[in-house]
């Protein structure tokens, strides 16, 4: 009559309503609450520079790796990819 597929959800709703009233039937936000994680310590200038150096090194390493892989493929096949 009310579009409820089975009696189980109805029983759960009745149990919740008896325990906490209408407020217990309201939808609750899912997931962790904001700000519940540990706060990271502020980074020092030295740490920021180290992170920047690692990023720049990776930026340079990717094209070099690509060129090395292409050269290896050329040496295996004897022709350009």
Secondary structure, DSSP 8 states (H G I E B T S, - for coil): ----S-HHHHHHHHHHHHHH-GGGGS----S--TT-S-------HHHHHHHHHHHHHHHHHHHHHHHHHHHHHHHHHSS--
